[in-house]
Amino acid sequence: MGTKIVFASSNNHKLDEIRPLLPAQFELLSLADINFADEIEETGKTFEDNAELKANAVFNATKQLCFADDSGLEVDALEGKPGVKSARYAGEPVDHQKNIELLLSNMKGRKNRKARFKTIVCLRFDSKTFFFEGVVNGLITEEPRGLNGFGYDPVFMPDGFQQTFAEMSLEDKNKISHRKMAITKMTGFLLYI
């Protein structure tokens, strides 16, 4: 048995992405695994704020080593939007299809299609809080492509590739993703301390 670490998210897509990223000496626990069912409101103005809100809520309830992430898409032509509101860009409840439709509608006719996916991971243990960032740059495609992934993956093509994240296998996406970068920094830190 490895070191138990709680991922403060109920998003199964994120759990599926993160599980293979952790070294074997870590045992990833979901909120369901620890019977944490409280709703954590993401009221922060930044990715850091939201990641910290989630990590603190779970740590304060369990006192277990835990981490949370907040991720989103920042589009240059939309002045960084949807940004911290990425999951709820088209309103409540979260609807990935509607988010993509609104994004593509707002991008109509725009030549600058540069965007970036950003992840901030907040690690919490004892009374300490640490942040790790991952960013992958790319372009917003004209239309959705691919069936893998989730969120904006069908319309995000990372720099240096001709496929969207949704056209890549999870294994290939995990080699270059923003989430992988942040998780790799976090696990490197945990293995060092």
Secondary structure by P-SEA (a helix, b strand, c coil): ccbbbbcccccaaaaaaacccccccbbbbccccccccbbbbcccccaaaaaaaaaaaaaaaccccbbbbbbbbbbccccccccccccccccccccaaaaaaaaaaaaccccccbbbbbbbbbbbcccbbbbbbbbbbbbbcccccccccccccccccccccccccccccaaaaaaccaaaaaaaaaaaaaaac
